[in-house]
Amino acid sequence: MPITGGSRQPSEEAPSGGAASRSSFLEVGSARLPGDLVVPEGAVGVVAFAHGSGSSRRSPRNVQVARRLNDAGVGTLLFDLLTPEEGEDRSHVFDIDLLAERLVLAERWLRAQPEASASTIGFFGASTGAAAALVAAADLGGEVSAVVSRGGRPDLAGDALPRVVSPTLLIVGGADTQVLLLNREAERRMRCERRLEVVAGATHLFEEPGALEAVADLASGWFARHLAGASDGAGAGGVRPSG
């Protein structure tokens, strides 16, 4: 399925500091997916975001995390996983294989962009987007240097979980009890470097004071560590798929 750079549009917000910022379209087959790319000067890598069901690249929570990553010298790509027409079909919203395919193609698109062609790549997924990020990471192997899940549903990644080699951080709210149980089980099934971080008192959307800031700080530290390590030649946490 071809993917091209598509047209470019000026960014709605001026980039901070020496960051390169632009909006573009990821053209995936007949689908045109709008995306916003920000790459700080000297970035240690670029993180592609996978939003949850019913959301978009404009998710205020993902935008806040992305800004924190940019401040830490990590580039970000926020893009819509589905076209508006596809989003109206609820079966697409929960089609993890389709969402993962879009994320794989976004990774390829990033490697074709001059601002990001030499960068290490990470994935950040929220809710169902976390499952898509893990499936895509499993398919890409060592090409993805780190994954972070926020309030994710890693259980929806199914048999892909043991195949993930990318160091993975699972962030869950302490009051999000059912999702916390699902993340604990997913952590047990995974074989890569992984860590489960519980934000005390936080619910699923991390709306409590300071909760989303804690998510952003955890994600920033994880990506800064693993993307920088991969750019030094360690690969995905030093792990390569066997065979």
N, C-alpha and C positions, 0 to 999 in steps of 0.2 A: 504494500500500500504506500504510494508516494507521499512524501511530506516536503513542503517547500517553505521558504521564509515568508511568502505572502507580502502584502503591503505593509508599510510602516506608517504609524501615526505618531504625532507628538504626544508625550506623556502628559497626563492631567496634572501632575505635580512635578515641580523641579526636583532633580536629584539632589541629595544632600552631599556636601563636600565635593569630592572628585568622582562621584559615582556616575557611570553611564546609565541612562534610563531611557527606555522607549517602549512603545506599545506596538504590537504586530499581530499578525494572524498566523496560526499554525494551520496549514492546509493539509488535512488528513483525508485522502480520497476526495469525496464530494463535500466533506465537512470543513468549515472554516471556524477555527476556535480562537477567539481573541485572547491575547495574553499580554502581561506587563512584565518586562524584564528590567531588573536593576542589578548592575554589577559595580560594586565599589572599586575604586582604584586599588590595585594590589590584592584583590579578593583571593581568599584561600580556596574558594570553590563556589558552586552555584547549587541552590536547593530548589527543586521543582515541587510545588504545592499541589496536593490532591484534596479538594474540598469534599465535604460530606453531602449527603442527599439533601436536595432542596436548597442548596447553597450555590455559590458561584465564586469567581475569582475576587469578587468584591466583599467576601465574608469579612466583617470587621475584626473578628478574632484572628483570622489568618493574616490580615493586613497588619495588625499590631505585632504579631510574631515576626512577620517579614521585616518590619521596620527595625525591630531589635536585632535581627540577624544582619541587616545592612549596616547598622551601627557597629557591629562586631567584625565587619570586614567580610561578610558572607553575601554572595549574590543570591538573588531570588527570582523565580519565575512563577507568577500567579496566573493561571489560565483556566478557562472554562473547559471542563471535561466533556461537556455535551453541548450541542447546538440548542437554541431555544425550542425548536421543534422536537428534538430528541428528549429534552427535559420534560415535555408534557406527557410523555409515555412513562409511567411509573416503573415499567419493567426495565427500562434503560437505567433508571436511577440506581437500581440494585443489581445491575449486571456487572459484577466484579470483573469478569474477564474482559468485557468491553472497556471498562474504565482503566484496567491495567494496561491494555493495549494502547490506549491513548497516552498513558504515562510513559510507556516504552518509546513511543514515537516522539514524545516531548523531549526525552533524553537524547534521542538522535538529532532532533532539531537544535537543541542547545549546542551539541558538538559541532554543528555546522555554522554557528554564529561567531563572528570574529571576536566579540567580547568574551565568549565563553569556551571557545574551541579547545583551549589548553587547560580548562578547569576540571577539577574533580567534581563529581556530581553526587548530590544527596537527594533524598525524598522526605517530604513532610506530609503526613496524611492525617485527616481528622474524620472521625466517625467511619462511615463506609469507605471514605477515601484512604484510610489507613490500611484497610484490607487490599485495596487496589495497589497501594504503594508496596506492600509486602509481596504480592504476587508478581508485580513488575520487577522488584528487586531480585526475587528468586529466578526469574527468567533471564535477567541481565547478569547475574552472578557478580563477579568482581568489578564490573563496570560501575556499580553503585557503591559509594564509599561509606554511606551511613544512612540510616532511616530513623525518623522520629514519628511516633504515633501520639496524637492528642485525643484523649477520650475515644480511642479507636475501637473498632470491631475486628480485631485480628483473627477471631474465630472464623470470620467469613473468608479468610484466605485459605482455609482448609488444608489440603495436602501440600500446599506451597510452603507452609511454615518451616518444616525441617530442611527445606532446600535453600532458605535464605542464608547467605554468607555475610551480608552486610551487617556491621555492628548496629544493633537496634535498641532504641530507647522507647519504652512504653510509659506514657504519662497518663495517669488516671486520677480523678477526683476521689478523695476518701469517702465522700458521701454518695458516690455513684456506684452503689454496692453491686448491682448485677453486672455492670461493665467491668468492674474491678475483678470479679470472679472469672469472667471470660478472659481477661488479660493475664491473670495468674495461670490459667490453664494453657493459654497460648505460649507464655514464657516457658512453661515446662516442656512444650513440644518442640521449641526451637533449639537449634544446635550451635548457632553462631554466638558471638559475644552479644549479650543482651542485659538490660537492666530495667527493672520496673520501679518507677518513681511515683509515689502517692502524694498528692497535694492535699494536705489535711483540711477537712471541712468543705472541700470543693465539690460541687455538683457537676453534672455532665457538661454544661457549657462554660464552666469556670467563670461564672458571673460574680462570684463573691469578691470583695475587695482584696486586691493583691494576688488573686488566684491566677489570672492570665499572665501577670507579670512573672510569677514563679514558673509557669510553663515556658515563657519566652526565654527566661534565664537558663533553664535546664536545656532547652533545645539549642540555644546559642553555644553553651559550653560543649555539648555533645558534638555539634557540627564543627566547631572550631578545632576540637581535638582530632576528630577522625578525618575531616577533609584535609587538614594540614598534614596529618600523618600520611595520608594516601598520596598527596602531592610530592612527598619526600621519597615515594617509591615503595611504601609498605603495602599498598593495595587496600582492599576492604578489610581494615583491621588486621592486616597481615594474613588474612585467610583467603585461599583460592579454592574454587571447586575442584574436587578430585575427578580423575577420569578424563 
